[in-house]
Amino acid sequence: MYGLIRFFLFRFAPERAHRIALSLLHFVCTLPLGASLIRSLYKTKSNERRVFGLSFDNPIGIAAGFDKNAEHVDVLTNLGFGFIEVGSVTAESCSGNPQPRLFRLPSDRGIINRMGLNNHGAAAAVARLEKVDRKTPIFVNIAKTPNPELEGALGVEDYCTSARLVREVADVVVVNISCPNSGDGKTFEDPEALDDLLAGVREALTDQGPPMVVKVSPDLSDEHLKQVVKIANKYQVAGFTATNTTVNRDTLTATQARLEEIGRGGLSGRPLHERALETVRRLRAETDLPIIGVGGIMGPAEAQSFINAGATLVQVYTGFIYQGPRLIKEVSSALPNDSNC
Ligand SMILES: Cc1cc2nc3c(=O)[nH]c(=O)nc-3n(C[C@H](O)[C@H](O)[C@H](O)COP(=O)(O)O)c2cc1C
């Protein structure tokens, strides 16, 4: 069934297909019994987890970037996700990079994107989340407004503005320090910048606020990753998300001509999986904190490999585009129940 829907959707440019798919889902959910039909079709076997002091019906979440503006929380909940990460949101709204900026690589089961943090701004997402019927944990991912003038202390203050806005509505705040597409091309993974950033966000979230998770890149050296963990520990970070997209394209089968035509951007999906998995393993060697494994989950096998490597929860984005909603059910049913629940 999803094969047919995908055939139809892949006739359109990727961003348009994304909008069409979500409009259709919203439409179905507004029909009498529509939402219950979707829920019963995709109902996942309960596979509970308790992480960050929160209860999760199952350990599979939708990764950041899919619902940047918190417009689809109800629909994503109906599809059976165990948690939903909205964003990245930034303090100022942002139109992102010029289109086209999203590209499919079907033979690689991958996506390249340079969206550039397009979003309506943190305040708009908060206004939507205040009205949402909360049935599942909601993570809010924050990033720096991609304005090259917001460097150093100004950049930190920009993150802190978002943190102060989202702390009342987020169950978990994810600090995105690893976006490869932020216009100015800089990330906060540089140790000195990261120390200032996490100090600022920690204070902005307050001791009573939601837990803070740091999302890392798969492209960090061992030494660099160790430094990130060390700094995170200084500021009571509650966990890590591994990983964001990669700038490495070594494993792709797509032709050089196609890649040149696409241009720069972060790679996700199957070709990312091994790098993301290795990052989870390297992180697990450095920390006992919960890790959310994300990158190239196309079915139960990849999700299980993240869990085996030490991840507590997993997320999908590209796999959801290629496999459709049944992916959630398949992964959830295949993962063993957590004996610690
Ligand atoms: C189109 C697109 C947009 C994304 N936007 C964001 C974002 O705004 N913030 C973020 O932290 N990650 C973003 N990501 C990265 C995903 O959250 C995820 O870390 C990455 O795609 C790896 O997972 P996957 O292989 O299952 O797609 C984006 C990914 C894609 C494909």
The ligand as an SDF file (V2000), in Angstrom:
LIG
                    3D

 31 33  0  0  0  0  0  0  0  0999 V2000
   15.0490   17.2620    5.4690 C   0  0  0  0  0  0  0  0  0  0  0  0
   15.7220   17.1180    6.8100 C   0  0  0  0  0  0  0  0  0  0  0  0
   15.6760   18.1690    7.7130 C   0  0  0  0  0  0  0  0  0  0  0  0
   16.2960   18.0410    8.9430 C   0  0  0  0  0  0  0  0  0  0  0  0
   16.2190   19.0840    9.8320 N   0  0  0  0  0  0  0  0  0  0  0  0
   16.7890   18.9440   11.0530 C   0  0  0  0  0  0  0  0  0  0  0  0
   16.6810   19.9960   12.0050 C   0  0  0  0  0  0  0  0  0  0  0  0
   16.0530   21.0220   11.7710 O   0  0  0  0  0  0  0  0  0  0  0  0
   17.2980   19.8210   13.2130 N   0  0  0  0  0  0  0  0  0  0  0  0
   17.9960   18.6700   13.5310 C   0  0  0  0  0  0  0  0  0  0  0  0
   18.5220   18.5660   14.6490 O   0  0  0  0  0  0  0  0  0  0  0  0
   18.0850   17.6570   12.6400 N   0  0  0  0  0  0  0  0  0  0  0  0
   17.5080   17.7720   11.4320 C   0  0  0  0  0  0  0  0  0  0  0  0
   17.5950   16.7450   10.5310 N   0  0  0  0  0  0  0  0  0  0  0  0
   18.3770   15.5240   10.9040 C   0  0  0  0  0  0  0  0  0  0  0  0
   17.4670   14.4150   11.4270 C   0  0  0  0  0  0  0  0  0  0  0  0
   16.8280   14.7870   12.6200 O   0  0  0  0  0  0  0  0  0  0  0  0
   18.3010   13.1310   11.6880 C   0  0  0  0  0  0  0  0  0  0  0  0
   19.2330   13.4100   12.7030 O   0  0  0  0  0  0  0  0  0  0  0  0
   19.0290   12.6480   10.4430 C   0  0  0  0  0  0  0  0  0  0  0  0
   18.2420   12.8180    9.2850 O   0  0  0  0  0  0  0  0  0  0  0  0
   19.4270   11.1800   10.5570 C   0  0  0  0  0  0  0  0  0  0  0  0
   18.2870   10.3480   10.6540 O   0  0  0  0  0  0  0  0  0  0  0  0
   17.6690    9.5360    9.3830 P   0  0  0  0  0  0  0  0  0  0  0  0
   18.8070    8.8420    8.7010 O   0  0  0  0  0  0  0  0  0  0  0  0
   16.6500    8.6210    9.9850 O   0  0  0  0  0  0  0  0  0  0  0  0
   17.0580   10.5680    8.5140 O   0  0  0  0  0  0  0  0  0  0  0  0
   16.9860   16.8430    9.2870 C   0  0  0  0  0  0  0  0  0  0  0  0
   17.0050   15.7840    8.3710 C   0  0  0  0  0  0  0  0  0  0  0  0
   16.3930   15.8990    7.1440 C   0  0  0  0  0  0  0  0  0  0  0  0
   16.4320   14.7430    6.1870 C   0  0  0  0  0  0  0  0  0  0  0  0
  1  2  1  0
  2  3  1  0
  2 30  2  0
  3  4  2  0
  4  5  1  0
  4 28  1  0
  5  6  2  0
  6  7  1  0
  6 13  1  0
  7  8  2  0
  7  9  1  0
  9 10  1  0
 10 11  2  0
 10 12  1  0
 12 13  2  0
 13 14  1  0
 14 15  1  0
 14 28  1  0
 15 16  1  0
 16 17  1  0
 16 18  1  0
 18 19  1  0
 18 20  1  0
 20 21  1  0
 20 22  1  0
 22 23  1  0
 23 24  1  0
 24 25  2  0
 24 26  1  0
 24 27  1  0
 28 29  2  0
 29 30  1  0
 30 31  1  0
M  END
$$$$
